[in-house]
Amino acid sequence: MVEVLVVTMGQTDMKLREKMNIRCDCLIANQNGTWGYQEAGDDHGLTRMISTATKGVGINRNIGLSNARGDILLLADDDVCYYDGAFRAVEEAFAKFPKADVIAFGMDMTRGGKLSARRQDKPGRRRLWNSMRYGACRIAIRRSSLRKYNLSFSELFGGGCMYSCGEDTIFLRECFRKGMKVYASDAVLGTCARDASSWFSGYTDKFYYDYGALISCAFPRAKHLVKWYFARNLRRKSGKPLGQIVRQMNAGIRSFSSLIPYEEK
C-alpha cells in the first residue's frame, strides 16, 4: 500500500488531495500556526491532516514520517500533481526491484503551466555520487526500511530552517551511508510546478552561504574540493565573480562547523 506524505503550509481544509490528484492514502503535514487533526475517507483511500505550529520543512517531513502508516511512503510537496496511474507505477517499481529500500522516480517540471523539463533516469541501482540528483518529491521509501535504519530529515536544512535548502540531499546521502539499496525507476509520476519557491530568492550571498553549509554537511571530508565544482557551476548560472561565491561558501562551511547563524553584512 502506497501512502503519500505531503508537506505544506497554511491549509485550512484537505482539498490538496483533489488538487494533487492523489488516488491512495495520504498524510498532509500542515504548518499553519495551530494544532489539530482531521481525517476523511473516500473511494480512493484515507486522507489525514496533522496541523502544527512548528516551522521548517525538515520538522514537517519528520512529522509525516513518524505518523506514516503505508508500506511504501511517497514524499511530496504541495506543488506536485500526479498523473493517473502514478501510484500503481510506484507499486510496480518496488515489485520489479524487491531488494530496493528507496526508489527515485521521474517528474515533469513546469513553469507557467507548461512543461519546462523532464527529470527521468534509466532504471537500475544508484550509488552515493547520485545523491544530489533527486529532490524529495521524486523519492519513495519502504516504511520498514525507514524504521530499520532509523532515518529522519535534518531540521537544520530546508525552507524555514537555519540553512534554506538541501534536506533532501542529506536524507538521501544518509540512505547511502547506512548501506540502503537505492534504485531509480523511469516511471514519470506527475508534474512539479517551479513558478515560485519557498526558499530560493535568487543567487544572493545567503544562497551561497547556505550552499557552503550543505556541502560541509554532505561532504565532510572533501568539502574544500567539492566546493570548487559547485562554485564554478553556480558562476555560470549567476554571473557572480568566483571569488565572491567561494568566500560566501567558505563562511557557510565554517558556520556549519559551529552552527553560527547567518548575519547580513
Buried (B, 14 or more C-beta within 10 A) or exposed (E): EBBBBBBBBEBEEBEBBEEBBBBBBBBBBBBBEEEEEBEEEEEBBBBBBBBBEBBBBBBBBBBBBEEBEBEBBBBBBBBBBBBEEBBEBBBEBBEEBEEBBBBBBBBBBBEEEEEEEEBBBEBEEBEEEBBBBBBBBBBBBBBEBBEEBEBBBBBBBBBBBBBBBBBBBBBBBBBBEEEBBBBBBEBBBBBBBBEEEBBEEEBBBBBBBBBBBBBBBBBEEEBBEBBEEBBEEBBEEBEBEEEBBBBBBBBBBBBBEEEEEBEEE
